[in-house]
Amino acid sequence: MKSKLPKVNFLGVIAGILALVSILLPWWGITATGFGSTTSSMWGFFGGPSRNPDINNSSGFSSTIVTYSPIILALVLLTTALAIAGSFTARFRFLAGGLVTSIAAVVGYAELISYALSNNCQGAAACITSPTGSESAFGLTLTWGFQLGFYLFLAATILVVIGLVFHQTLTHREARAEASPKK
């Protein structure tokens, strides 16, 4: 009795869906907590807060992110397309391309945040200097860092890696089964 292996790499499909969902969520943000209230400013791919009193020169910070985030968005959408398309073919080149664009998006976004923060700090005495962190003073706590969208996309990147390993193994088994002579 022969069992036929599935022709769809479900890990690549799930990675593509996670990547697509991640663009709807914020990727970086700041939360200020203190004196019984909480306020936050979050940035995603579809704009962001135009003004945030917790960041010096926030309009410059926001404009830097808004200006360059379409490049990251294009990489995320390309990752989505390659991961899903690569899941339906025996070649792993599409999934490998999805992995490359995914890594480029993760590294690119982290660099974008670092660049925006460093530009924001020019000439300022007190400013945020790292992409993640926390600071407390006089009962007010500022926490900043990557948000759910970024981490969801990071999970999609990991799934693409696992999907590549699974995809290669699946393809190798099918090729070996076809090459063996029938008795």
C-alpha positions as CSV (number, residue, x, y, z in Angstrom):
1,M,0.0,0.0,0.0
2,K,1.5,3.3,-1.1
3,S,1.0,6.5,0.6
4,K,1.4,9.7,-1.3
5,L,3.2,12.6,0.4
6,P,1.4,16.0,0.4
7,K,2.4,18.3,-2.4
8,V,1.8,21.5,-0.4
9,N,4.3,22.8,2.1
10,F,1.8,23.9,4.8
11,L,4.6,25.7,6.8
12,G,5.3,28.0,3.9
13,V,1.6,28.8,3.5
14,I,1.3,29.5,7.2
15,A,4.4,31.7,7.1
16,G,2.9,33.7,4.2
17,I,-0.3,34.2,6.0
18,L,1.5,35.3,9.2
19,A,3.6,37.8,7.2
20,L,0.4,39.2,5.6
21,V,-1.3,39.5,9.0
22,S,1.8,41.2,10.4
23,I,1.4,44.3,8.1
24,L,-1.9,45.1,9.8
25,L,-0.3,45.3,13.3
26,P,2.1,47.9,14.7
27,W,5.8,47.0,14.4
28,W,7.3,49.6,16.8
29,G,6.0,51.7,19.6
30,I,6.4,53.7,22.8
31,T,4.2,53.3,25.9
32,A,4.2,55.9,28.7
33,T,2.8,54.7,32.1
34,G,2.4,56.8,35.2
35,F,0.1,58.6,37.6
36,G,-2.7,56.2,36.9
37,S,-2.8,56.5,33.1
38,T,-1.2,54.9,30.1
39,T,-0.6,56.3,26.6
40,S,1.1,54.8,23.7
41,S,2.2,55.6,20.2
42,M,2.6,52.8,17.7
43,W,4.0,52.8,14.2
44,G,3.1,50.3,11.5
45,F,3.1,50.4,7.7
46,F,0.1,52.6,7.2
47,G,1.3,55.8,8.8
48,G,1.9,56.4,12.5
49,P,1.4,59.0,15.2
50,S,2.1,62.4,13.7
51,R,3.1,63.8,17.0
52,N,4.3,62.1,20.2
53,P,5.4,64.3,23.1
54,D,7.5,61.4,24.5
55,I,9.9,61.7,21.6
56,N,11.9,64.8,20.8
57,N,11.3,66.1,17.3
58,S,8.7,63.3,16.8
59,S,7.5,64.7,13.5
60,G,11.0,64.0,12.1
61,F,11.0,60.5,13.7
62,S,7.6,59.7,12.3
63,S,8.4,61.2,8.8
64,T,11.5,59.0,8.6
65,I,9.6,55.9,9.4
66,V,6.7,56.8,7.1
67,T,9.1,57.7,4.3
68,Y,11.1,54.4,4.4
69,S,8.6,51.9,5.6
70,P,7.1,51.3,2.1
71,I,10.4,49.6,1.2
72,I,9.9,47.2,4.1
73,L,6.3,46.7,3.3
74,A,7.3,45.7,-0.3
75,L,9.7,43.2,1.1
76,V,7.0,41.8,3.4
77,L,4.5,41.5,0.6
78,L,7.2,39.8,-1.6
79,T,8.0,37.4,1.2
80,T,4.3,36.6,1.5
81,A,4.0,35.9,-2.3
82,L,7.2,33.8,-2.4
83,A,6.4,31.8,0.7
84,I,2.9,30.9,-0.6
85,A,4.0,30.3,-4.2
86,G,7.0,28.3,-3.1
87,S,4.7,26.0,-1.1
88,F,3.0,24.7,-4.2
89,T,6.0,23.9,-6.2
90,A,8.7,21.1,-5.9
91,R,11.5,23.6,-6.3
92,F,12.7,25.3,-3.2
93,R,14.0,28.4,-4.9
94,F,10.8,30.4,-4.2
95,L,10.9,29.6,-0.5
96,A,14.6,30.4,-0.5
97,G,13.8,33.8,-2.1
98,G,11.1,34.3,0.5
99,L,13.7,33.6,3.2
100,V,16.1,36.2,1.7
101,T,13.4,38.9,1.4
102,S,12.2,38.0,4.9
103,I,15.6,38.5,6.5
104,A,16.0,41.7,4.5
105,A,12.7,43.0,5.9
106,V,13.6,42.1,9.5
107,V,17.1,43.6,9.3
108,G,15.9,46.5,7.2
109,Y,13.2,47.4,9.7
110,A,15.6,47.2,12.7
111,E,18.0,49.4,10.8
112,L,15.2,51.9,9.9
113,I,14.3,52.3,13.6
114,S,17.9,52.7,14.6
115,Y,18.4,55.3,11.8
116,A,15.2,57.2,12.8
117,L,16.2,57.2,16.4
118,S,19.8,58.4,15.7
119,N,18.4,61.2,13.6
120,N,16.0,62.1,16.3
121,C,18.8,62.4,18.9
122,Q,21.0,64.9,17.0
123,G,21.6,67.7,19.3
124,A,19.1,66.5,22.0
125,A,20.3,66.0,25.6
126,A,17.7,63.3,26.5
127,C,16.4,61.0,23.8
128,I,15.8,57.4,23.1
129,T,19.1,55.9,21.6
130,S,18.3,52.2,21.2
131,P,15.4,50.4,19.4
132,T,14.2,48.7,22.6
133,G,14.4,49.8,26.2
134,S,12.7,51.3,29.3
135,E,13.3,54.3,31.4
136,S,11.7,55.5,34.7
137,A,11.8,58.9,36.3
138,F,9.5,60.7,38.8
139,G,6.8,58.0,38.7
140,L,6.7,58.0,34.8
141,T,7.9,54.9,32.9
142,L,8.6,54.9,29.2
143,T,8.9,51.6,27.5
144,W,9.7,51.3,23.8
145,G,10.5,48.6,21.4
146,F,9.3,46.3,18.7
147,Q,5.6,45.3,18.7
148,L,3.4,42.4,17.8
149,G,3.6,42.9,14.0
150,F,7.4,42.7,14.0
151,Y,7.5,39.6,16.2
152,L,4.7,37.9,14.1
153,F,6.8,38.5,11.0
154,L,9.9,37.2,12.8
155,A,7.9,34.0,13.5
156,A,7.0,33.9,9.8
157,T,10.7,34.1,9.0
158,I,11.4,31.1,11.3
159,L,8.6,29.2,9.7
160,V,10.1,29.8,6.3
161,V,13.4,28.4,7.5
162,I,11.6,25.3,8.9
163,G,9.5,25.1,5.8
164,L,12.7,25.0,3.7
165,V,14.1,22.1,5.6
166,F,10.7,20.3,5.4
167,H,10.4,21.1,1.7
168,Q,13.8,19.8,0.8
169,T,13.2,16.6,2.7
170,L,9.8,16.1,1.1
171,T,11.2,16.7,-2.4
172,H,14.1,14.4,-1.8
173,R,11.8,11.5,-0.7
174,E,9.6,11.9,-3.8
175,A,12.6,11.9,-6.1
176,R,14.0,8.8,-4.4
177,A,10.7,7.0,-4.6
178,E,10.4,7.8,-8.4
179,A,14.0,6.6,-9.0
180,S,13.6,3.2,-7.3
181,P,12.7,0.4,-9.7
182,K,9.3,-1.3,-9.5
183,K,9.2,-5.1,-8.8
